[in-house]
Amino acid sequence: PSAEPYPYPHVPVMLREVLSAFAPLHVTSYLDCTLGAGGHASEMVAAHPELLTVYGIDVDPTAHTLAEPRIRAAAAGREGFGLRLLRGNYRDLRPLLGTVSSPPPQPTAILMDLGVSSMQIDTADRGFSFMREGPLDMRMDPTAPLSAEEVLNTWSEAELGRILRDYGEEKLWRVVARRLVQAREVEPIRTTTQLVKAVGHTQIGGKLGKGPKGVHPATRTFQALRIAVNDELRRLEQALPDAIAALAPGGRLAVISFHSLEDRLVKHAFARAAGRPTPEDEHRTYGADKFAFLDELEASRVAVLVGNQKPVLPSEEETARNPRARSAKLRVLQKLGGSGD
Ligand code: SAM
């Protein structure tokens, strides 16, 4: 029996790979931009006896409640250890770090483990899971204004179609968007069960339901709504350059993404910081002065990619054990300067 709001502990994704990304560094301070239940953070504390300061950002105050005792237990007896819990969006990591000290601290290691936590999914009344009856909320930040219910019942069919296609990678986005609009015309869609029912009408090749990999037909709709409600891609795109800027010289940033659009944003932000052109740059590259542009990019280089240009993937053993790890990709970057060069 437990008084904890979430019944299941979060299993940190790609833990071994994250720890080895930071293993070569002398990590005196660590910023976790997605603290969650503190799984990665407490393991970082355990793996780095030199680690004295942990900053933990999360939009969800429940995360801090769960993470704090876990991190403190990992640091038990470590003299001078400090934990700063920062409640807010990682998009605001600059001002959040600014509240700690002036000038703001420069962490040696920064982690972003994107998306939703298993505790959030497992809490029925937050509406993240099609397997649990609950209101269609899906806000990671309980004080944010927009809920999934509002998106579903007020956005146009075209907008719903766009998020289903782009965020949900739903091949049948037109069909599903139509169904959602038809369902809400009968009565507003207010619960996860109602939403599953509305999507469940979708026919794939004459058959009801299951996608090619045996995923539940509502999976992609739930994902699309969650990404839209939390404006996840824009927040990430805004946060990446600031996370790179916040790093101490020689420090490393590791990002675990779960969606191809997220990974693309990480890849491009990293490429740019490493002085390499991104696809968005290409048309500029072919403009009037291609070489001047490349020189400019090289001159603005602040970091190098760790490993190669390809992301690190979870082991087969991990994906077998934890289905949530299946789509995970890890990219690591090292800031220039410091002793790491
Ligand atoms: N690494 C954590 C662990 O091992 O326990 C789990 C992190 S979980 C996958 C992601 C967490 O990031 C969630 O708690 C979520 O509330 C938080 N989060 C998602 N987007 C955020 C954002 N834009 N700003 C701050 N926190 C965010």
Boltz pocket constraint, residues with backbone or C-beta under 6 A from the ligand:
constraints:
  - pocket:
      binder: B
      contacts: [[A, 10], [A, 11], [A, 12], [A, 13], [A, 33], [A, 34], [A, 35], [A, 36], [A, 37], [A, 38], [A, 39], [A, 40], [A, 41], [A, 57], [A, 58], [A, 59], [A, 60], [A, 63], [A, 88], [A, 89], [A, 90], [A, 91], [A, 113], [A, 114], [A, 115], [A, 116], [A, 117], [A, 118], [A, 140], [A, 230], [A, 235]]
      max_distance: 6.0
